[in-house]
Amino acid sequence: MYKFVVVTDPDTAVGFRLAGVDVLEIPKSEEVGALLPSLLLKDDTGIIAINEEYMMSLDEKMMEKIEKSYRPIIIPIPSRAKRLDRTSYIEGLLRRAIGYNIVLRK
């Protein structure tokens, strides 16, 4: 069985821990670039949820690596300030996973 891992700031981490999720606390967004490559190589991780602000701090090379990997799936955790177009990101994940474009509507 694959694990669900959350990479987030210390304030948000408490809630995920209470829900029983494995959490990696990172106080600064700059540190996620050093942590993520090792997480991508773990065989037991199926989904990695990353704080949206942390995801926006990743460089282009890392984002390409994330887009090319089929497991683990990387999903952003929404922040208060909408920075990432979540719908198109999730549609891209679905298109890559099943080979069809699925349009998400509210």
MDTraj code that builds the backbone (N, CA, C; nanometers):
import mdtraj as md
import numpy as np

residues = "MET TYR LYS PHE VAL VAL VAL THR ASP PRO ASP THR ALA VAL GLY PHE ARG LEU ALA GLY VAL ASP VAL LEU GLU ILE PRO LYS SER GLU GLU VAL GLY ALA LEU LEU PRO SER LEU LEU LEU LYS ASP ASP THR GLY ILE ILE ALA ILE ASN GLU GLU TYR MET MET SER LEU ASP GLU LYS MET MET GLU LYS ILE GLU LYS SER TYR ARG PRO ILE ILE ILE PRO ILE PRO SER ARG ALA LYS ARG LEU ASP ARG THR SER TYR ILE GLU GLY LEU LEU ARG ARG ALA ILE GLY TYR ASN ILE VAL LEU ARG LYS".split()
xyz = np.array([
    [0.0847, -0.1171, 0.0000],
    [0.0000, 0.0000, 0.0000],
    [0.0896, 0.1240, 0.0000],
    [0.0503, 0.2223, -0.0781],
    [0.1271, 0.3454, -0.0884],
    [0.0885, 0.4449, 0.0203],
    [0.1846, 0.5285, 0.0574],
    [0.1615, 0.6288, 0.1611],
    [0.1195, 0.7617, 0.0989],
    [0.0489, 0.8387, 0.1788],
    [0.0105, 0.9753, 0.1464],
    [0.0951, 1.0657, 0.2354],
    [0.1740, 1.1533, 0.1748],
    [0.2649, 1.2399, 0.2489],
    [0.2295, 1.3851, 0.2191],
    [0.2292, 1.4677, 0.3222],
    [0.2017, 1.6105, 0.3081],
    [0.3282, 1.6883, 0.3417],
    [0.3641, 1.7816, 0.2531],
    [0.4773, 1.8709, 0.2749],
    [0.4189, 2.0109, 0.2891],
    [0.4303, 2.0673, 0.4092],
    [0.3654, 2.1953, 0.4339],
    [0.4364, 2.2739, 0.5440],
    [0.3815, 2.3911, 0.5714],
    [0.4373, 2.4776, 0.6756],
    [0.3933, 2.4288, 0.8134],
    [0.4622, 2.4715, 0.9193],
    [0.4297, 2.4245, 1.0552],
    [0.2858, 2.4559, 1.0997],
    [0.2283, 2.5664, 1.0546],
    [0.0924, 2.6008, 1.0966],
    [-0.0107, 2.5030, 1.0420],
    [0.0056, 2.4602, 0.9203],
    [-0.0891, 2.3696, 0.8565],
    [-0.0645, 2.2243, 0.8945],
    [0.0573, 2.1928, 0.9326],
    [0.0960, 2.0548, 0.9603],
    [0.0153, 1.9912, 1.0729],
    [-0.0208, 2.0685, 1.1706],
    [-0.0930, 2.0152, 1.2873],
    [-0.2244, 1.9487, 1.2458],
    [-0.2994, 2.0149, 1.1605],
    [-0.4274, 1.9601, 1.1157],
    [-0.4116, 1.8282, 1.0422],
    [-0.3110, 1.8185, 0.9580],
    [-0.2879, 1.6932, 0.8854],
    [-0.2414, 1.5825, 0.9795],
    [-0.1619, 1.6179, 1.0777],
    [-0.1192, 1.5166, 1.1762],
    [-0.2386, 1.4633, 1.2539],
    [-0.3308, 1.5523, 1.2902],
    [-0.4512, 1.5084, 1.3617],
    [-0.5346, 1.4132, 1.2774],
    [-0.5259, 1.4282, 1.1459],
    [-0.5988, 1.3392, 1.0550],
    [-0.5251, 1.2078, 1.0318],
    [-0.4030, 1.1961, 1.0858],
    [-0.3282, 1.0718, 1.0744],
    [-0.2400, 1.0608, 0.9516],
    [-0.2098, 1.1716, 0.8885],
    [-0.1296, 1.1724, 0.7667],
    [0.0179, 1.1931, 0.8030],
    [0.1070, 1.1315, 0.7245],
    [0.2504, 1.1575, 0.7404],
    [0.2788, 1.2994, 0.6935],
    [0.3419, 1.3792, 0.7777],
    [0.3663, 1.5205, 0.7469],
    [0.5147, 1.5513, 0.7569],
    [0.5624, 1.6268, 0.6590],
    [0.6976, 1.6805, 0.6635],
    [0.6847, 1.8315, 0.6725],
    [0.7259, 1.8856, 0.7855],
    [0.7181, 2.0301, 0.8083],
    [0.8400, 2.0985, 0.7501],
    [0.8153, 2.2009, 0.6715],
    [0.9240, 2.2803, 0.6167],
    [0.8909, 2.4260, 0.6445],
    [0.9733, 2.4937, 0.7236],
    [0.9421, 2.6325, 0.7601],
    [0.9555, 2.7317, 0.6455],
    [1.0430, 2.7044, 0.5471],
    [1.0637, 2.7987, 0.4370],
    [1.0453, 2.7283, 0.3032],
    [0.9847, 2.7981, 0.2087],
    [0.9570, 2.7385, 0.0775],
    [1.0840, 2.7017, 0.0016],
    [1.1943, 2.7681, 0.0303],
    [1.3192, 2.7402, -0.0405],
    [1.3723, 2.6003, -0.0105],
    [1.3339, 2.5432, 0.1017],
    [1.3854, 2.4129, 0.1432],
    [1.3174, 2.2956, 0.0736],
    [1.2030, 2.3183, 0.0117],
    [1.1298, 2.2084, -0.0507],
    [1.2050, 2.1532, -0.1720],
    [1.2808, 2.2365, -0.2407],
    [1.3581, 2.1910, -0.3564],
    [1.4631, 2.0876, -0.3209],
    [1.5165, 2.0952, -0.2013],
    [1.6159, 1.9977, -0.1566],
    [1.5511, 1.8681, -0.1074],
    [1.4302, 1.8768, -0.0566],
    [1.3615, 1.7606, -0.0004],
    [1.2898, 1.6768, -0.1061],
    [1.2318, 1.7413, -0.2039],
    [1.1452, 1.6734, -0.2998],
    [1.2124, 1.5639, -0.3821],
    [1.3353, 1.5807, -0.4317],
    [1.3957, 1.4721, -0.5106],
    [1.4034, 1.3388, -0.4359],
    [1.4338, 1.3421, -0.3079],
    [1.4402, 1.2168, -0.2318],
    [1.3015, 1.1558, -0.2137],
    [1.1980, 1.2404, -0.2005],
    [1.0614, 1.1888, -0.1886],
    [1.0145, 1.1247, -0.3186],
    [1.0545, 1.1804, -0.4317],
    [1.0141, 1.1257, -0.5604],
    [1.0726, 0.9871, -0.5850],
    [1.1834, 0.9550, -0.5206],
    [1.2487, 0.8264, -0.5410],
    [1.1987, 0.7157, -0.4482],
    [1.1190, 0.7506, -0.3481],
    [1.0703, 0.6491, -0.2540],
    [0.9645, 0.5614, -0.3207],
    [0.9793, 0.4302, -0.3046],
    [0.8859, 0.3360, -0.3659],
    [0.7541, 0.3248, -0.2920],
    [0.7505, 0.3634, -0.1657],
    [0.6295, 0.3445, -0.0863],
    [0.5374, 0.4668, -0.0847],
    [0.5721, 0.5722, -0.1555],
    [0.4907, 0.6941, -0.1566],
    [0.4062, 0.6991, -0.2827],
    [0.2753, 0.7167, -0.2651],
    [0.1834, 0.7214, -0.3782],
    [0.1368, 0.8614, -0.4115],
    [0.1127, 0.9418, -0.3089],
    [0.0651, 1.0792, -0.3287],
    [0.1432, 1.1709, -0.2363],
    [0.1887, 1.2823, -0.2930],
    [0.2546, 1.3857, -0.2144],
    [0.1735, 1.5136, -0.2331],
    [0.1230, 1.5666, -0.1245],
    [0.0508, 1.6936, -0.1279],
    [0.1458, 1.8012, -0.0774],
    [0.1642, 1.9054, -0.1592],
    [0.2585, 2.0116, -0.1253],
    [0.1841, 2.1438, -0.1141],
    [0.2189, 2.2183, -0.0123],
    [0.1654, 2.3529, 0.0042],
    [0.1834, 2.4278, -0.1279],
    [0.0779, 2.4929, -0.1740],
    [0.0774, 2.5594, -0.3036],
    [0.1883, 2.6639, -0.3171],
    [0.2130, 2.7376, -0.2119],
    [0.3198, 2.8373, -0.2161],
    [0.4559, 2.7702, -0.2309],
    [0.4742, 2.6556, -0.1686],
    [0.5994, 2.5822, -0.1819],
    [0.6160, 2.5306, -0.3242],
    [0.5068, 2.4849, -0.3819],
    [0.5116, 2.4329, -0.5178],
    [0.5484, 2.5426, -0.6177],
    [0.5003, 2.6634, -0.5925],
    [0.5307, 2.7757, -0.6810],
    [0.6782, 2.8152, -0.6718],
    [0.7467, 2.7766, -0.5648],
    [0.8877, 2.8128, -0.5490],
    [0.9821, 2.7145, -0.6190],
    [0.9285, 2.6038, -0.6715],
    [1.0129, 2.5048, -0.7382],
    [1.0610, 2.5580, -0.8730],
    [1.1807, 2.5184, -0.9103],
    [1.2335, 2.5638, -1.0390],
    [1.1733, 2.4835, -1.1542],
    [1.1990, 2.5284, -1.2763],
    [1.1405, 2.4668, -1.3953],
    [1.1822, 2.3218, -1.4119],
    [1.3076, 2.2941, -1.3827],
    [1.3593, 2.1580, -1.3972],
    [1.2839, 2.0611, -1.3062],
    [1.2592, 2.1017, -1.1816],
    [1.1867, 2.0159, -1.0881],
    [1.0412, 1.9993, -1.1313],
    [0.9799, 2.1064, -1.1810],
    [0.8411, 2.0967, -1.2273],
    [0.8300, 2.0004, -1.3457],
    [0.9262, 2.0017, -1.4358],
    [0.9268, 1.9074, -1.5481],
    [0.9410, 1.7643, -1.4975],
    [1.0253, 1.7444, -1.3986],
    [1.0438, 1.6115, -1.3403],
    [0.9133, 1.5618, -1.2770],
    [0.8427, 1.6522, -1.2094],
    [0.7149, 1.6172, -1.1477],
    [0.6134, 1.5800, -1.2544],
    [0.6081, 1.6568, -1.3614],
    [0.5114, 1.6306, -1.4685],
    [0.5384, 1.4998, -1.5402],
    [0.6644, 1.4584, -1.5475],
    [0.6995, 1.3345, -1.6174],
    [0.6821, 1.2107, -1.5309],
    [0.6809, 1.2268, -1.4001],
    [0.6689, 1.1095, -1.3133],
    [0.5225, 1.0648, -1.3061],
    [0.5032, 0.9352, -1.3042],
    [0.3670, 0.8831, -1.2926],
    [0.3339, 0.8444, -1.1490],
    [0.4353, 0.8231, -1.0680],
    [0.4146, 0.7972, -0.9269],
    [0.5377, 0.8420, -0.8529],
    [0.5259, 0.9116, -0.7510],
    [0.4040, 0.9553, -0.6830],
    [0.3365, 1.0719, -0.7555],
    [0.2086, 1.0834, -0.7316],
    [0.1325, 1.1952, -0.7848],
    [0.1535, 1.3133, -0.6909],
    [0.1840, 1.4281, -0.7477],
    [0.2064, 1.5497, -0.6692],
    [0.0842, 1.6392, -0.6856],
    [0.0216, 1.6754, -0.5743],
    [-0.0935, 1.7653, -0.5806],
    [-0.0698, 1.8860, -0.4902],
    [-0.1149, 2.0033, -0.5335],
    [-0.0976, 2.1226, -0.4497],
    [-0.2064, 2.1327, -0.3437],
    [-0.1688, 2.1791, -0.2264],
    [-0.2656, 2.2110, -0.1216],
    [-0.2958, 2.3594, -0.1375],
    [-0.4213, 2.3950, -0.1626],
    [-0.4540, 2.5363, -0.1862],
    [-0.4172, 2.6263, -0.0687],
    [-0.3701, 2.7445, -0.1039],
    [-0.3417, 2.8446, -0.0020],
    [-0.4498, 2.9517, -0.0089],
    [-0.4436, 3.0453, 0.0802],
    [-0.5452, 3.1509, 0.0821],
    [-0.5376, 3.2401, -0.0409],
    [-0.4176, 3.2674, -0.0844],
    [-0.3990, 3.3484, -0.2048],
    [-0.3906, 3.2542, -0.3240],
    [-0.4843, 3.2682, -0.4170],
    [-0.4875, 3.1785, -0.5318],
    [-0.3749, 3.2165, -0.6269],
    [-0.2771, 3.1273, -0.6399],
    [-0.1634, 3.1522, -0.7278],
    [-0.1576, 3.0531, -0.8418],
    [-0.1978, 2.9315, -0.8168],
    [-0.1875, 2.8244, -0.9141],
    [-0.3259, 2.7956, -0.9701],
    [-0.3352, 2.7761, -1.1004],
    [-0.4629, 2.7400, -1.1605],
    [-0.4865, 2.5922, -1.1311],
    [-0.5540, 2.5668, -1.0206],
    [-0.5715, 2.4298, -0.9707],
    [-0.6477, 2.3413, -1.0679],
    [-0.7509, 2.3967, -1.1296],
    [-0.8335, 2.3167, -1.2190],
    [-0.7517, 2.2648, -1.3367],
    [-0.6758, 2.3512, -1.4016],
    [-0.5979, 2.3059, -1.5167],
    [-0.4861, 2.2102, -1.4734],
    [-0.4319, 2.2292, -1.3549],
    [-0.3287, 2.1380, -1.3056],
    [-0.3864, 1.9980, -1.2858],
    [-0.5020, 1.9897, -1.2215],
    [-0.5651, 1.8593, -1.1970],
    [-0.6123, 1.7966, -1.3276],
    [-0.6639, 1.8766, -1.4204],
    [-0.7021, 1.8244, -1.5512],
    [-0.5808, 1.7654, -1.6228],
    [-0.4669, 1.8307, -1.6108],
    [-0.3441, 1.7782, -1.6711],
    [-0.3018, 1.6460, -1.6094],
    [-0.3156, 1.6344, -1.4779],
    [-0.2850, 1.5074, -1.4110],
    [-0.3759, 1.3963, -1.4617],
    [-0.5044, 1.4261, -1.4732],
    [-0.5996, 1.3261, -1.5216],
    [-0.5709, 1.2877, -1.6669],
    [-0.5419, 1.3856, -1.7518],
    [-0.5122, 1.3588, -1.8924],
    [-0.3889, 1.2694, -1.9032],
    [-0.2878, 1.2982, -1.8239],
    [-0.1657, 1.2180, -1.8277],
    [-0.1908, 1.0761, -1.7760],
    [-0.2747, 1.0631, -1.6746],
    [-0.2976, 0.9324, -1.6120],
    [-0.3849, 0.8414, -1.6972],
    [-0.4901, 0.8975, -1.7584],
    [-0.5837, 0.8100, -1.8316],
    [-0.5818, 0.8304, -1.9828],
    [-0.5120, 0.9334, -2.0292],
    [-0.5002, 0.9543, -2.1729],
    [-0.6138, 1.0331, -2.2357],
    [-0.7044, 1.0838, -2.1581],
    [-0.8146, 1.1625, -2.2094],
    [-0.8207, 1.2954, -2.1377],
    [-0.8721, 1.3953, -2.2063],
    [-0.8889, 1.5258, -2.1444],
    [-1.0262, 1.5326, -2.0797],
    [-1.0285, 1.5501, -1.9496],
    [-1.1529, 1.5616, -1.8752],
    [-1.1632, 1.7047, -1.8255],
    [-1.2762, 1.7682, -1.8540],
    [-1.2952, 1.9066, -1.8140],
    [-1.3711, 1.9096, -1.6815],
    [-1.3142, 1.9773, -1.5831],
    [-1.3769, 1.9885, -1.4530],
    [-1.4579, 2.1174, -1.4487],
    [-1.5804, 2.1072, -1.4072],
    [-1.6669, 2.2249, -1.3947],
    [-1.7209, 2.2343, -1.2552],
    [-1.7499, 2.3578, -1.2163],
    [-1.8055, 2.3814, -1.0822],
    [-1.9534, 2.3560, -1.0806],
])
top = md.Topology()
chain = top.add_chain()
for i, resn in enumerate(residues, 1):
    res = top.add_residue(resn, chain, resSeq=i)
    for name in ("N", "CA", "C"):
        top.add_atom(name, md.element.get_by_symbol(name[0]), res)
traj = md.Trajectory(xyz[None], top)
